[in-house]
Amino acid sequence: METLNFRFEKGCKHLALPANMVGVVSSGNLEVLIESAELNGACEVEVKTAAVGFGAIWQAVIADFHLRWSLANVRILINDAGATPAVVSLRLDQAVESVMGAVA
């Protein structure tokens, strides 16, 4: 098991909502928890993965996600059991879209 942490400063999209879970470890091998947190405008992502040694790939996937959404004051927790980068991107987008949809 490996834990990776990423932090992106000065995001511009704030999500002031309670936690919302998307995905299940047994479905796509991935679980995402997204929640509001006071992080001085930053976005933090913690990844717990069974696939050790893929930090560079995780960095690329999470950086791409941040470029798309530029979230601020958001904490994301990812529990991974071997999902592909495409599934990770999909679940992250679903998490944000479900939270944003709850506002409407």
Beta strands, then each sheet from edge to edge (+ up, - down):
strand 1: 2-8
strand 2: 13-14
strand 3: 20-24
strand 4: 27-36
strand 5: 43-49
strand 6: 71-72
strand 7: 74-80
sheet 1: 1+ 5- 7- 4+ 3-
sheet 2: 2+ 6+
end
